[in-house]
Structures are given as C-alpha cells and as structure tokens.
Amino acid sequence: QVQLVESGGGLVQTGGSLRLSCAASGFTLDQYAIGWFRQAPEKEREGVSCIKSRYSGTYYADTVQGRFTTSRDNAKNTVYLQMNSLKAEDTAVYYCAADPRDYSGSYCLNSNAMRYWGKGTLVTVSS
C-alpha cells in the first residue's frame, strides 16, 4: 500500500536551512502528484509546495517562494523539500502527501487534492 514517511525536521535558528525528505513506497513516484503541507499550532493546514505528476509543473505558496525548493529522486523514491532563509513563522509540522490524479494548475497545493498522507515531521525555527 501507499506509504509516506517524512524525516529531517528539527530545531534551527532564524536564517538557517533544513532539508526534509519524504520516502515513498507502494507506488511509482513520478506518476503521482507530491505535495508538502504544514500546520502550525492553532492554524489551518496550508500547502507549501507540490510537484505534479509526470513533471508537469511545480508550485509554491507565496509565503515560501524563492526560499523553498522541492525536488524528487525517482531512483530513491524520495521527495525533498529544501528550506532556506527560515523564519519563525515557518515553524510547523510538515507533511508529505501524494495523489495519483492530474489536477490543473496549482490545485495540488490544496490539501483536499491529496489522498495519501505521511505522519509529519516537526520544524522549529527559533530567533
């Protein structure tokens, strides 16, 4: 079955960097849209980035554009989220999600677009 396991979270200072990994199993990576989402305490879950299936596009939330980069290594069945210039407001639990459907535009940034979810990894950015 489809499984997603996030890793790489931790504590980092403002301005620092972290790279999150999402190890996928049970499906062919490039045939699924893969998204990164986050949820801060007392806030709604928000889409951070997504790579659509078959390399048909990569999208980012305005709040992370230019600072975060998502990529995938099909040989390792792993998706990455490189986070640079981290801010305190980036503190959240980060989730990896996947879905086989081919959505138009940036709809993959919507959490309703994703069928499968990992359990998340905590990122804390301290000032």
N, CA, C and O atoms as a DFTB+ gen file, in Angstrom:
508 C
 N C O
     1  1       0.840      -1.186       0.000
     2  2       0.000       0.000       0.000
     3  2       0.881       1.244       0.000
     4  3       2.082       1.174       0.262
     5  1       0.266       2.373      -0.297
     6  2       0.994       3.636      -0.344
     7  2       1.436       4.038       1.062
     8  3       0.637       4.071       1.998
     9  1       2.725       4.343       1.184
    10  2       3.252       4.842       2.457
    11  2       4.167       6.025       2.205
    12  3       4.921       6.046       1.232
    13  1       4.096       6.992       3.075
    14  2       4.931       8.191       3.007
    15  2       5.517       8.429       4.387
    16  3       4.788       8.482       5.377
    17  1       6.830       8.573       4.452
    18  2       7.496       8.776       5.735
    19  2       8.402      10.002       5.643
    20  3       9.365      10.019       4.877
    21  1       8.086      11.014       6.425
    22  2       8.885      12.236       6.433
    23  2      10.031      12.124       7.438
    24  3       9.938      11.414       8.439
    25  1      11.117      12.847       7.142
    26  2      12.236      12.945       8.074
    27  2      12.974      14.252       7.801
    28  3      12.742      14.918       6.793
    29  1      13.864      14.601       8.720
    30  2      14.699      15.780       8.524
    31  2      14.286      17.002       9.316
    32  3      14.975      18.021       9.285
    33  1      13.178      16.916      10.023
    34  2      12.775      18.053      10.836
    35  2      13.701      18.240      12.027
    36  3      14.522      17.377      12.337
    37  1      13.556      19.379      12.687
    38  2      14.380      19.651      13.853
    39  2      14.330      21.111      14.230
    40  3      13.467      21.865      13.782
    41  1      15.284      21.492      15.071
    42  2      15.376      22.866      15.545
    43  2      16.467      23.596      14.776
    44  3      17.583      23.096      14.638
    45  1      16.137      24.777      14.280
    46  2      17.105      25.566      13.510
    47  2      16.898      27.035      13.851
    48  3      15.797      27.454      14.209
    49  1      17.962      27.805      13.735
    50  2      17.854      29.233      14.020
    51  2      17.324      29.993      12.812
    52  3      17.427      29.534      11.674
    53  1      16.768      31.137      13.074
    54  2      16.292      32.018      12.015
    55  2      17.406      32.263      10.998
    56  3      18.544      32.557      11.360
    57  1      17.054      32.136       9.726
    58  2      18.031      32.311       8.658
    59  2      18.725      31.029       8.247
    60  3      19.445      30.998       7.249
    61  1      18.512      29.984       9.005
    62  2      19.156      28.710       8.716
    63  2      18.427      27.902       7.657
    64  3      17.459      28.366       7.054
    65  1      18.911      26.681       7.440
    66  2      18.359      25.812       6.409
    67  2      18.095      24.411       6.965
    68  3      18.744      23.963       7.910
    69  1      17.144      23.752       6.359
    70  2      16.858      22.347       6.640
    71  2      16.426      21.687       5.340
    72  3      15.877      22.339       4.452
    73  1      16.677      20.400       5.239
    74  2      16.152      19.646       4.117
    75  2      15.285      18.510       4.645
    76  3      15.752      17.644       5.385
    77  1      14.040      18.529       4.258
    78  2      13.123      17.456       4.621
    79  2      13.108      16.404       3.521
    80  3      13.257      16.713       2.338
    81  1      12.927      15.171       3.931
    82  2      12.813      14.069       2.983
    83  2      11.482      13.367       3.180
    84  3      10.946      13.301       4.286
    85  1      10.971      12.852       2.093
    86  2       9.732      12.055       2.126
    87  2      10.001      10.770       1.368
    88  3      10.083      10.764       0.140
    89  1      10.139       9.683       2.110
    90  2      10.376       8.381       1.499
    91  2       9.045       7.750       1.139
    92  3       8.183       7.546       1.995
    93  1       8.890       7.443      -0.144
    94  2       7.621       6.915      -0.649
    95  2       7.754       5.439      -1.001
    96  3       8.813       4.987      -1.436
    97  1       6.682       4.702      -0.812
    98  2       6.644       3.298      -1.208
    99  2       5.222       2.922      -1.602
   100  3       4.249       3.552      -1.188
   101  1       5.134       1.875      -2.414
   102  2       3.817       1.374      -2.808
   103  2       3.263       1.990      -4.074
   104  3       2.148       1.668      -4.485
   105  1       4.038       2.883      -4.706
   106  2       3.568       3.470      -5.955
   107  2       4.756       4.022      -6.732
   108  3       5.854       4.169      -6.196
   109  1       4.514       4.325      -8.004
   110  2       5.559       4.885      -8.864
   111  2       5.575       6.396      -8.692
   112  3       4.595       7.077      -8.994
   113  1       6.684       6.905      -8.210
   114  2       6.754       8.279      -7.748
   115  2       6.342       9.296      -8.801
   116  3       5.560      10.199      -8.507
   117  1       6.850       9.170     -10.018
   118  2       6.600      10.232     -10.999
   119  2       5.200      10.158     -11.606
   120  3       4.852      10.985     -12.449
   121  1       4.406       9.195     -11.198
   122  2       3.031       9.115     -11.675
   123  2       2.044       9.712     -10.683
   124  3       0.831       9.661     -10.887
   125  1       2.582      10.281      -9.600
   126  2       1.759      10.887      -8.573
   127  2       2.152      12.349      -8.387
   128  3       3.318      12.715      -8.536
   129  1       1.184      13.159      -8.067
   130  2       1.482      14.495      -7.572
   131  2       1.926      14.370      -6.119
   132  3       1.314      13.649      -5.331
   133  1       2.987      15.072      -5.778
   134  2       3.522      15.033      -4.411
   135  2       3.491      16.443      -3.845
   136  3       3.983      17.385      -4.466
   137  1       2.919      16.574      -2.684
   138  2       2.837      17.888      -2.068
   139  2       3.459      17.923      -0.689
   140  3       3.508      16.910       0.010
   141  1       3.932      19.090      -0.303
   142  2       4.360      19.367       1.069
   143  2       3.370      20.354       1.665
   144  3       3.023      21.366       1.056
   145  1       2.934      20.037       2.850
   146  2       1.987      20.871       3.571
   147  2       2.520      21.112       4.976
   148  3       3.396      20.386       5.448
   149  1       1.997      22.118       5.633
   150  2       2.410      22.362       7.004
   151  2       1.242      22.849       7.830
   152  3       0.283      23.423       7.315
   153  1       1.345      22.607       9.120
   154  2       0.314      23.066      10.034
   155  2       0.969      23.564      11.313
   156  3       1.607      22.808      12.045
   157  1       0.794      24.848      11.559
   158  2       1.304      25.463      12.777
   159  2       0.227      25.362      13.859
   160  3      -0.949      25.179      13.544
   161  1       0.617      25.479      15.128
   162  2      -0.363      25.398      16.208
   163  2      -1.498      26.389      16.027
   164  3      -1.268      27.572      15.778
   165  1      -2.714      25.904      16.153
   166  2      -3.923      26.715      16.080
   167  2      -4.129      27.358      14.717
   168  3      -4.848      28.351      14.598
   169  1      -3.508      26.802      13.699
   170  2      -3.705      27.306      12.336
   171  2      -4.140      26.168      11.424
   172  3      -3.930      24.995      11.733
   173  1      -4.742      26.521      10.309
   174  2      -5.154      25.514       9.344
   175  2      -3.946      24.992       8.564
   176  3      -2.931      25.673       8.416
   177  1      -4.090      23.779       8.078
   178  2      -3.039      23.216       7.242
   179  2      -2.966      24.002       5.936
   180  3      -3.990      24.351       5.348
   181  1      -1.736      24.273       5.491
   182  2      -1.566      25.026       4.259
   183  2      -0.595      24.320       3.326
   184  3       0.340      23.651       3.766
   185  1      -0.831      24.478       2.043
   186  2       0.063      23.913       1.051
   187  2       1.336      24.735       0.955
   188  3       1.286      25.964       0.934
   189  1       2.469      24.063       0.898
   190  2       3.762      24.725       0.797
   191  2       4.303      24.607      -0.620
   192  3       4.707      25.599      -1.227
   193  1       4.305      23.386      -1.139
   194  2       4.785      23.170      -2.499
   195  2       4.196      21.878      -3.024
   196  3       3.734      21.029      -2.262
   197  1       4.221      21.744      -4.342
   198  2       3.810      20.472      -4.930
   199  2       4.472      20.288      -6.282
   200  3       4.716      21.244      -7.018
   201  1       4.753      19.037      -6.584
   202  2       5.238      18.640      -7.899
   203  2       4.151      17.785      -8.516
   204  3       3.746      16.768      -7.951
   205  1       3.688      18.199      -9.665
   206  2       2.630      17.436     -10.320
   207  2       3.209      16.188     -10.976
   208  3       4.416      16.089     -11.198
   209  1       2.342      15.253     -11.278
   210  2       2.791      14.008     -11.880
   211  2       3.394      14.263     -13.257
   212  3       3.050      15.224     -13.943
   213  1       4.309      13.365     -13.638
   214  2       4.936      13.417     -14.963
   215  2       5.596      14.771     -15.236
   216  3       5.625      15.240     -16.374
   217  1       6.120      15.386     -14.186
   218  2       6.884      16.629     -14.288
   219  2       6.113      17.724     -15.020
   220  3       6.695      18.501     -15.778
   221  1       4.827      17.780     -14.794
   222  2       4.017      18.772     -15.496
   223  2       3.903      20.088     -14.755
   224  3       3.107      20.947     -15.137
   225  1       4.683      20.260     -13.706
   226  2       4.696      21.560     -13.050
   227  2       5.051      21.474     -11.586
   228  3       4.787      20.467     -10.929
   229  1       5.648      22.532     -11.077
   230  2       5.990      22.652      -9.660
   231  2       5.446      23.986      -9.163
   232  3       5.590      25.011      -9.829
   233  1       4.828      23.966      -8.002
   234  2       4.180      25.165      -7.490
   235  2       4.583      25.398      -6.035
   236  3       4.879      24.466      -5.287
   237  1       4.581      26.669      -5.668
   238  2       4.937      27.055      -4.301
   239  2       3.942      28.067      -3.766
   240  3       3.372      28.865      -4.510
   241  1       3.748      28.014      -2.466
   242  2       2.967      29.058      -1.817
   243  2       3.750      30.366      -1.863
   244  3       4.981      30.365      -1.862
   245  1       3.031      31.466      -1.904
   246  2       3.687      32.771      -1.958
   247  2       4.610      32.981      -0.757
   248  3       5.639      33.649      -0.866
   249  1       4.235      32.407       0.388
   250  2       4.995      32.616       1.621
   251  2       6.363      31.948       1.601
   252  3       7.224      32.289       2.413
   253  1       6.583      30.998       0.684
   254  2       7.867      30.295       0.652
   255  2       8.580      30.441      -0.683
   256  3       9.719      30.000      -0.833
   257  1       7.912      31.059      -1.652
   258  2       8.501      31.231      -2.983
   259  2       9.869      31.897      -2.876
   260  3      10.018      32.921      -2.208
   261  1      10.858      31.315      -3.532
   262  2      12.201      31.867      -3.503
   263  2      13.055      31.377      -2.349
   264  3      14.272      31.561      -2.358
   265  1      12.432      30.752      -1.350
   266  2      13.191      30.238      -0.195
   267  2      13.180      28.713      -0.149
   268  3      14.160      28.100       0.274
   269  1      12.086      28.101      -0.577
   270  2      11.947      26.645      -0.536
   271  2      12.018      26.080      -1.951
   272  3      11.571      26.704      -2.914
   273  1      12.591      24.883      -2.048
   274  2      12.668      24.182      -3.329
   275  2      12.295      22.722      -3.112
   276  3      12.816      22.069      -2.208
   277  1      11.405      22.220      -3.932
   278  2      11.039      20.816      -3.844
   279  2      11.577      20.080      -5.065
   280  3      11.591      20.607      -6.177
   281  1      12.017      18.851      -4.828
   282  2      12.555      18.039      -5.910
   283  2      12.269      16.579      -5.603
   284  3      11.896      16.230      -4.483
   285  1      12.447      15.736      -6.599
   286  2      12.267      14.315      -6.336
   287  2      13.325      13.495      -7.050
   288  3      13.780      13.835      -8.142
   289  1      13.697      12.413      -6.400
   290  2      14.665      11.456      -6.918
   291  2      13.902      10.155      -7.139
   292  3      13.628       9.410      -6.198
   293  1      13.565       9.898      -8.403
   294  2      12.759       8.709      -8.688
   295  2      13.514       7.423      -8.359
   296  3      12.909       6.432      -7.949
   297  1      14.836       7.439      -8.537
   298  2      15.624       6.239      -8.259
   299  2      15.575       5.871      -6.781
   300  3      15.632       4.695      -6.421
   301  1      15.469       6.889      -5.931
   302  2      15.418       6.655      -4.488
   303  2      13.986       6.687      -3.967
   304  3      13.750       6.478      -2.777
   305  1      13.053       6.942      -4.837
   306  2      11.647       7.069      -4.439
   307  2      11.475       8.057      -3.285
   308  3      10.764       7.794      -2.315
   309  1      12.138       9.185      -3.420
   310  2      12.160      10.163      -2.338
   311  2      11.911      11.563      -2.896
   312  3      12.397      11.923      -3.968
   313  1      11.152      12.327      -2.149
   314  2      10.896      13.724      -2.479
   315  2      11.527      14.577      -1.384
   316  3      11.499      14.218      -0.207
   317  1      12.091      15.701      -1.786
   318  2      12.795      16.568      -0.848
   319  2      12.148      17.956      -0.805
   320  3      11.535      18.418      -1.767
   321  1      12.311      18.588       0.340
   322  2      11.942      19.992       0.470
   323  2      13.130      20.705       1.104
   324  3      13.389      20.570       2.299
   325  1      13.843      21.463       0.285
   326  2      14.961      22.252       0.765
   327  2      14.431      23.592       1.239
   328  3      13.810      24.331       0.474
   329  1      14.676      23.900       2.496
   330  2      14.155      25.132       3.088
   331  2      15.319      26.018       3.511
   332  3      16.117      25.646       4.371
   333  1      15.403      27.176       2.907
   334  2      16.453      28.138       3.204
   335  2      15.860      29.421       3.790
   336  3      14.658      29.668       3.686
   337  1      16.708      30.216       4.394
   338  2      16.287      31.503       4.975
   339  2      15.050      31.330       5.849
   340  3      14.065      32.056       5.711
   341  1      15.121      30.376       6.728
   342  2      13.954      30.048       7.541
   343  2      13.597      31.177       8.501
   344  3      14.455      31.886       9.028
   345  1      12.298      31.305       8.701
   346  2      11.756      32.331       9.578
   347  2      10.979      31.668      10.707
   348  3      10.604      30.499      10.610
   349  1      10.743      32.411      11.766
   350  2       9.993      31.872      12.892
   351  2       8.613      31.391      12.449
   352  3       8.098      30.403      12.973
   353  1       8.024      32.085      11.495
   354  2       6.672      31.714      11.032
   355  2       6.655      30.446      10.181
   356  3       5.586      29.980       9.788
   357  1       7.832      29.886       9.894
   358  2       7.896      28.598       9.209
   359  2       7.752      27.434      10.198
   360  3       7.647      26.279       9.787
   361  1       7.749      27.735      11.475
   362  2       7.594      26.691      12.484
   363  2       6.251      25.992      12.320
   364  3       5.198      26.631      12.340
   365  1       6.301      24.669      12.156
   366  2       5.082      23.891      11.926
   367  2       5.439      22.416      11.834
   368  3       6.610      22.044      11.763
   369  1       4.407      21.586      11.837
   370  2       4.582      20.187      11.448
   371  2       4.428      20.138       9.929
   372  3       3.449      20.634       9.371
   373  1       5.412      19.534       9.278
   374  2       5.413      19.440       7.825
   375  2       5.013      18.032       7.399
   376  3       5.525      17.035       7.908
   377  1       4.088      17.982       6.457
   378  2       3.559      16.721       5.961
   379  2       3.855      16.555       4.481
   380  3       3.845      17.515       3.711
   381  1       4.113      15.332       4.111
   382  2       4.235      14.945       2.721
   383  2       2.920      14.262       2.335
   384  3       2.340      13.517       3.125
   385  1       2.462      14.527       1.110
   386  2       1.210      13.933       0.665
   387  2       1.323      13.556      -0.808
   388  3       2.155      14.096      -1.537
   389  1       0.474      12.623      -1.236
   390  2       0.535      12.143      -2.614
   391  2      -0.859      11.836      -3.141
   392  3      -1.772      11.489      -2.392
   393  1      -0.991      11.975      -4.455
   394  2      -2.269      11.657      -5.098
   395  2      -2.030      11.330      -6.562
   396  3      -1.223      11.995      -7.213
   397  1      -2.716      10.315      -7.099
   398  2      -2.494       9.935      -8.489
   399  2      -3.237      10.790      -9.518
   400  3      -2.991      10.654     -10.716
   401  1      -4.118      11.646      -9.085
   402  2      -4.907      12.429     -10.025
   403  2      -4.105      13.585     -10.621
   404  3      -3.193      14.121      -9.992
   405  1      -4.461      13.947     -11.827
   406  2      -3.767      15.001     -12.567
   407  2      -4.600      16.263     -12.512
   408  3      -5.529      16.430     -13.302
   409  1      -4.279      17.150     -11.593
   410  2      -5.045      18.372     -11.421
   411  2      -4.514      19.470     -12.313
   412  3      -3.348      19.467     -12.707
   413  1      -5.378      20.399     -12.620
   414  2      -4.942      21.547     -13.410
   415  2      -4.338      22.605     -12.507
   416  3      -4.723      22.745     -11.346
   417  1      -3.405      23.333     -13.046
   418  2      -2.790      24.442     -12.323
   419  2      -2.217      24.041     -10.990
   420  3      -1.645      22.963     -10.831
   421  1      -2.384      24.936     -10.033
   422  2      -1.784      24.751      -8.717
   423  2      -2.737      24.128      -7.707
   424  3      -2.524      24.265      -6.502
   425  1      -3.773      23.452      -8.163
   426  2      -4.743      22.865      -7.232
   427  2      -4.088      21.856      -6.300
   428  3      -4.600      21.601      -5.210
   429  1      -2.957      21.276      -6.714
   430  2      -2.253      20.306      -5.867
   431  2      -1.762      20.928      -4.557
   432  3      -1.344      20.203      -3.654
   433  1      -1.805      22.252      -4.441
   434  2      -1.464      22.910      -3.179
   435  2      -2.623      22.873      -2.180
   436  3      -2.463      23.255      -1.021
   437  1      -3.764      22.421      -2.629
   438  2      -4.936      22.308      -1.763
   439  2      -4.912      20.948      -1.078
   440  3      -4.777      19.923      -1.746
   441  1      -5.040      20.926       0.217
   442  2      -4.944      19.652       0.948
   443  2      -6.040      18.676       0.531
   444  3      -5.874      17.464       0.669
   445  1      -7.160      19.193       0.024
   446  2      -8.231      18.303      -0.443
   447  2      -7.833      17.536      -1.694
   448  3      -8.495      16.568      -2.069
   449  1      -6.755      17.963      -2.341
   450  2      -6.302      17.309      -3.569
   451  2      -5.539      16.029      -3.285
   452  3      -5.317      15.230      -4.195
   453  1      -5.131      15.820      -2.031
   454  2      -4.234      14.722      -1.701
   455  2      -4.950      13.594      -0.970
   456  3      -5.685      13.808      -0.006
   457  1      -4.705      12.382      -1.469
   458  2      -5.362      11.213      -0.896
   459  2      -4.533      10.558       0.203
   460  3      -5.081      10.065       1.189
   461  1      -3.209      10.553       0.031
   462  2      -2.343       9.829       0.964
   463  2      -1.452      10.809       1.713
   464  3      -0.955      11.781       1.145
   465  1      -1.260      10.533       3.006
   466  2      -0.515      11.452       3.866
   467  2       0.480      10.719       4.740
   468  3       0.238       9.596       5.183
   469  1       1.617      11.380       4.982
   470  2       2.545      10.902       5.989
   471  2       2.128      11.410       7.353
   472  3       1.118      12.101       7.488
   473  1       2.915      11.065       8.368
   474  2       2.580      11.450       9.732
   475  2       3.189      12.776      10.151
   476  3       2.832      13.321      11.195
   477  1       4.099      13.295       9.354
   478  2       4.638      14.620       9.609
   479  2       5.953      14.622      10.347
   480  3       6.319      13.655      11.015
   481  1       6.664      15.744      10.209
   482  2       7.906      15.973      10.932
   483  2       7.912      17.423      11.403
   484  3       7.525      18.326      10.661
   485  1       8.351      17.641      12.630
   486  2       8.275      18.970      13.234
   487  2       9.495      19.809      12.886
   488  3      10.637      19.370      13.022
   489  1       9.225      21.016      12.437
   490  2      10.274      22.001      12.185
   491  2      10.044      23.176      13.132
   492  3       8.964      23.764      13.166
   493  1      11.079      23.502      13.894
   494  2      11.000      24.619      14.818
   495  2      12.103      25.607      14.478
   496  3      13.282      25.253      14.462
   497  1      11.718      26.836      14.209
   498  2      12.677      27.882      13.879
   499  2      12.707      28.879      15.029
   500  3      11.699      29.513      15.342
   501  1      13.877      29.011      15.657
   502  2      13.996      29.885      16.818
   503  2      14.732      31.160      16.450
   504  3      15.620      31.159      15.597
   505  1      14.357      32.231      17.097
   506  2      15.003      33.530      16.829
   507  2      16.165      33.763      17.778
   508  3      16.826      34.800      17.703
